[in-house]
Amino acid sequence: MVLVTGGTGFLGSYIIKELVEKNYSVRAIRRSTSKIPFYISPGIFEKIQWVEGDILDTVSLEDAMDGVDMVIHSAAIISFYKEDKAKMYRVNTMGTANVVNTAIEKNISRFVHVSSVSALGRTKINSHVNEERKWQENNNNTHYAISKYRAEMEVWRAVGEGLNAVIINPSTVLGYGDWNTSSCRIFKMVYDGFPWYSTGVNGFVDIEDVAKAAVLLMQNNISEHRFILNGDNWSFQQLFNTIADSFGKKRPSRKATPGLINFILNIEKMKSLFAGSKPLLTKESARVANSHTYFKNDKLLTALPGFSFTPLQESIAKACIKYIENLH
């Protein structure tokens, strides 16, 4: 029996799909307000044992882990908005502490923690990042990154107390989901004609690859290690152009230089006020878009012989077809 936290989220739902297809018995935690994802076949979720609860509620966690052998902890809030900061720290850091504490108490035999490459830290200078990267406190780290770094510290603490755990650090995850939330918003931005691009470089990875790697590492005996999950390192300009081409849309044509950032931020803020939605760009996400960070993936490929990452061009084309089908 495998328990998945964050089972109605973007990554959590794909992890559930992978587990069901591998014939595992799956239990998943969901809040009373959570909706079942529309982008996963309903037949998958019919096979899930749902438990209503919250990782901030230790009583519901104890109930959810009764009779469970393994846990994949993917519940988290990803946000670059100031108003989400306090909640993000509670869920990502305090919530993870609750999950690992309960896992120790319930003698869980295997624990997979879904972290992020953000937890490895970010610097202004061009950098090549592997699993040995040491966290550095600086203004380039987003609050999301800090919350995930602190969450990892809770996992390492639990490992010291006997938890058999492994950590995965996905880069920015791409795939078909709800394009009004998470990294899926990138597809909607381009589809709607977002005109700006940056030449910053970041890592990107296919959602199904992350789910597959999470399950393979759950089955593995490797412990006390972290693994970067990154398909490739692309500039945001290349990413936006590829998505635009797949949608048959105009490529973004205005370069978002550091000097123009405040101007762009003000435009997006005004648009969001009139639309009653969150802005597409914030100061934190703009910093990420203008940094140049390259993530290595050789440690995972060595640990999982036969595993390979889906080419980003293929991932994007596949996702865009599904987004268009959903529109119609």
N, C-alpha and C positions, 0 to 999 in steps of 0.2 A: 504494500500500500504506500503510495506516494502522496504527500500533501504539497499542494502548490499554493503559495500566498500570492496575492495579486492576480488571481486567475481570470479576472474579467478585463485586465489591462492588455495593452498591445502585445508585449512580449509574453506575459503569463498565458494568454489564450493560445499562442502558438506553441508554447511548451506543453500545455495540456493536449493539444492536437498531436504532438509528437509522441507523448506518453501513451495516449489511447491507441495510436497506430502501432505502437510497440507492445500492445496488449497488457499494459500495466493497469492495476486498479488505482483510480485517481480520486482523491478528495481535494476540494478547493474551497478556500475561504472567500466569501463575498459579503460586502456590506449590504444592508437592506436597500440602499439607494442605487446600488450598482445595476447596470443593464448588461444583459448577455450580449457579447459582441456579434454584430450581424455579419462580419466578414469571415467567420468560421462556420463550417457546415453545422446545422442544428443537430445532426446525428452524432456529432462528437460530444456536444454538451449533454445530450440525453444519457450518456454513459458515465457522467460525473456525479459523485456524491457531494452535493453542495452543503456547506456549513455556513450559516449566517454568523458573522463575527467581524472582528477588527483587530489588527495587530497591536493596537494601543490598549486593547482589552485583554488582560492576561487570563481571565477566566475563560473567555471564548477560545483563546489559543490552546489552553489545556484540554478543553473538550475536543478541539479540532485535531490534536495530536494523539488522542487515545487510539491505540492500535495501529499507529503509523510506523513504518519502517524507515522511510527516507523523506527528506524535505527539500524542496527547491523554493528558495525565498526570493521572489521577484517583485514583491510589493514595494512600491516607491512612488514618490511624487517627483516629476521632472518639471521644473519651472525656472524661468529667468525673470519673473515678475516680483516686485517688492512685496505686494500684498500676500503672496503665497509663502514668503520666507519662513515665518514662524511655524506654520503647519508643516512645511517641508522638513524642517529640522526635527519636529516631533515624530513624524512618520518614518523618515529615512534613518534617523539615528536612534531615537528612543524605541521606535517600533522594532528595529533590528535587534536591539538589546533584549527586548521582550521575547522575540522569536528564538534567539540562541539560548537564552536562559531556560525557556520551556523545553527546547530540544534536549538540553543536558538533563533536565529533570525527568523527561520521558524516555531517556536512553535511546535517542534516535541514532540509528547506525550509520547514516550517511547524510551529509548536509551540503547543499550547493547554494552559495550566496551569489546573487546577481548584483555585481557592483557596476562600475563604469570606468572607462579610461580617465574620466574627470578626476577620479579618486587618486590618480597618479600625479596630479598637479599639472599646471601649465605655466610656461614662461614666455616672455616677450620674444626672445631670440629663437631662431629656427632650431628645433630640437627633434631628435630621434629617440623615441620612447620605447623601452622594453620593460619587462616585469621587475627589473632591478631598480627602476627609477624611485628615488626617495622623495617623499612629499616635502615641498618647500612652501612656507607661509609667504604669500605675496599678493598683491592687488590684482594679479591676473587670474586668480582662482575665483570662480563663481560661488555663490552660496550653495548651489546644487552640488558642486564639487566638494565643498567643505563638508556638507552633510553626508555625502557618500564616503568620504575619507574617514569621518568619525564612525560611520556604520561599520566600515572595515575593521577599525580598531576594536569594536565590540566582538566581531567575529574572531579576530586573532586572540583576543582575551579568552573567548570561549574555547578556542583550540588549545590554549594553555591549560584549560580546565578539563580537557579530555574529549572535546567534540571532534569527530572525524569529518573535517570540512575542507572544501576546496572553493576558491573564489574565481569567478569569471568577470572580466572587464571588457564588455563590448564597447566599440566605438559607436558613432551615430548610426542607429539602426534604420534601415530602409526596407519598405515593403508595403503591401496592401493592408490598409486598416481604416480607421475613421480619420479622414483627413482634416477634421476640425480639432484634433488633439495630437499631442506628442510630436515626434519627428515626422509624422505623416503630414503635418501642416506644410512641410516643404513642397509637397506635390501640389497642394491647393494654391500656395503662393505663386508657383510658376504657371499653373493653369489659369489663374485669375489675372495674369499679366504683370506680376511684380517686376518693376523695371530695373531694379538695382542688382548688381553682382559685386562680389569681392574676389580678390585674387588670393585670399588666405587659403591655407591647405589644412585639411582635416582627414581623419579616418572614417570610413563608412563600411557597413557590413549588412548583408542580407538577413532579414528577420528569421527566415527558416534555418539559415546556417547557425544562428545563435541558439535557437531552440534545439537543434540537433546536437550541437556541441555540449549544451547543458546536460542533456540526457546521457550522452556518451561519457561525460566526466562523472555523472552520478553513478554509472555502472562501473567506473574505474576505481582502482584502489589508491590512486594518487591522493595524498593528503598534505595539508600545510603548504599548498602552492597556490599561486594565482596565475591566470592565463588571459592574455589579451586576445580578444576576438575581433579581428579587423580584416576585412576583405581587401581593401586597397586604400591608398592615400590619394585623394583628388583635391584639386582646387574647387572652391565653391562655384567659380565660373564654369568649370567643366561639368560639375554636377547639374547646375541649373540649365546649361545648354543641352545636356543629354536628356533631361526630363522634358524640356520644351520641345525638342525634336521628336520625342516619343509621343507627346500629346498633339503634335502638329501645330504648336503654338509659336509665337514670336519669341526669340531668345531675349533675355534681359540685356539691355544695351547701355545702361548707365553705370559706370564704375564707381563703387562706393569707397572713395578714398578716405583715409582717416580725417582729412580736413572737412569732408562733407558729412561725416557721421552725425553730428548734432543737428544739422539741417534735416537729414533723413529721419532721424528719431522724432523730431517735432512734427514732420508731415505724417508719419505713421501714428503718432499719438492723437493728432486731430482726427484722422480717419477713424481710429478706433472709438473715439468719443461719439462721433456721429453714427457709427455702425453699432454701438453698444457691445463691442467685443474687445478682446485683448489685442494690443498692438502686435504686429508681426515681428517687430524688431525692438529690442531693449538695449540698454547700455551693456549689459552682460553678454547677450547673444551677439552683439556687434563686436565685442572684444574677441570672442571665439572666432567669428567669421573673418577677422583680420589677422589672426595669428597663423603661424606656419608650424604645424605639429605633425610629425610622421610617426605612425605606430607600427611596431614590428609584430609579426605573427608566427615567427618560426618556432617558438617554444610549444605552442599548441600543435602545430603540424608535426613536430617530433613526438609529442606525447600521444597523438592519435593517428597512427599510420593509416593511410587510406582516406583520411578526411581531407576535403579540399573546399575552398571558398568559391561561391558562385561569382563569376565576373560581374562587376557592378552594372555594366551595360545591359547584361541579361536580366539582372534583378529589376532594374528600372523599367525596362521594356515590359516585363511581365506584370509589374505593379500598375503601370499606366493603362494597360489593356483592361485590367480589372476595375480601375477607377472609372474609366469611360463606360464600361458595361454597367457599373452601378448607377451612373448618372442617368442612363437610359432605362 
